[in-house]
Amino acid sequence: MAVPEEDPAFPARPAPMTLGAMPRGAGCRWRLSYGLSIRTRDPRLAVPNLCQGHSVAFAGAFPPSAALVRRDSDGARGYNNAQGTGATLEQDFSADIAVSAAPVRVVGRGGGAGTGGSVPRGGSAAGPAAVGPPRRVLSGRAGGALCRTLGVPTSRPVLSYPILFYPILSCPVRPAHAMGSTPPVFIGAEEVEKHLHRASLLLPALEAALANFSEGAAGGVVQPVRTVLPVPRHGGYLGVMPAYSAADDALTTKLVTFYEHLKDSSVPSHQATVLLFDPSNGTLKAVMDGSVITAKRTAAVSAIATKLLMPPFAEVLCILGAGVQAYSHYDIFTELFTFKEVRIWNRTKERAVQFASAARGPVRVCASAQEAVTGADVIVTVTMATAPILFGDWVKPGAHINAVGASRPDWRELDDELMKNSVLFVDSRDAALTESGDVILSGAEIFAELGEVLKGTKPALPEKTTVFKSLGMAVEDTVAAKFVYDAWSAGN
């Protein structure tokens, strides 16, 4: 910020700048960036770094009662925190103000806690001096409230870290009603469950989204194959799943972690967070728990596939696995379909027994996967298996299988015989050929995407033995998150 007092490249130094008073009310927020984050509209302006290792980014909403602007004896304006609220500066300095922080000592007229003062060229015990002419100091109240808010160490006095400004151009500083001026809401798992208490609520939106996705560019769904980052030290993975749906005008990204083997069984194998954005300007509108959304949208898509592909007069439902997805699939399947018998198998029998005791209706716990599968009309695999647990010679001809687990290219739930001798449906061809070990390692041919069946461009073939390989798509999270957010907004 070593701008000379008089420089032919700049206009004469203007009169002390007026920093406009902030409109009162919680809806208006200001930003202040300084140090390495100076923004200016004038390409001639270059602001050296005077932070000397201190780079602090902060933002805080001012309560309506806060006294935000005051005038000192020199006519310059500064900020204080007269109400003791701990509120901090949040101003958009795009109007050509050079700002920096340096450990200097406040001296001169008006110096003191919460008041404007001037900074001499000389040094101080707190650190080297700022270079350049005297500059107006904006500081907080005594007592360290501002320092705590800024994240600056509180062991030093507040005035050791003044905020300096120098008016280069006489442009007014405007309150910034910019993107992100309203903080995003957080919608936790309980609130998501409240507004999405039944997975079947998502069926119309999911059917439309699947059909739109399979229509290609004309369907208005933009969705890359998920990016998966391995965490080899801990046997885990982080998945990033962005999508935009033009039909819903909804934009989201889901972050999901999944871990193969956890020592702490109380921690879910899959955890997720969904970020919902305003697609018109990119503002983050909501951060919401994604685990409930993932469980319910996955089960709802399996239910859509089952409605289309299961044999007529299906009587026996079999679930392999007893985790979160087993519960969500059981709930929607017993809501939408009528089965005379429900069977469950899990590698840990205790969890299968626990599942059966929590179910709304009778559930038969089976000692082996083969026992559970034999004679079943609809089979759901929701396991963390990395090698096949379901074999073709066990499966009743004409049965329908929803294969939900094994979401990595080297993981399997179904053996080659079952994959090759069944009609294979997927949610996404690209994803299945990239991520599904069942598809990649078996070499099975994909007959259709589920969206193609919904559009009517491919037949369902319920008389055949069918497999729906579900990997889960970001657009499913998008429509589910929008449903939850809209329901939450209507109630608030």
ABEGO torsion letter per residue (X at the ends): XBBBABBAABBBBBBBBBBBBBBBEAABBBBBBBEAABBBABAABBBBBAAGGBBBBBBBBBBAABBABBBBAAGBBBBBBAAGAGBBBBBBAAAGBBBBBBBBBBBEBGBEBGBBBBBBABBBAAEBBBBEBBBBBBBBBBGGAAAAAAGBBAABBAAABBBBBBBABBBBBBBBBBBGABBBBBBBAAAAAAABABAAAAAAAAAAAAAAAAAEAAAGBBBBBBBBBBBAAAGBBBBBBBBBBAAAGBBBBBBBBBBABBABAABBABBBBBBBBBAAAGBBABBBBAAAAAAAAAAAAAAAAAAAABBBGBABBBBBEABAAAAAAAAAAAAABBBABBBBBBABAAAAAAAAAABABBBBBBABAAAAABGBABBBBBBABABBABBAAABBBGBBBBBABGABAABBABBAAAAAABBBBBABAAAAAAABAAAAAAGBBBABBAAAAAAGABBAGAABBBBBBBAEBAAAAAAAAAAAAAAAAAAX
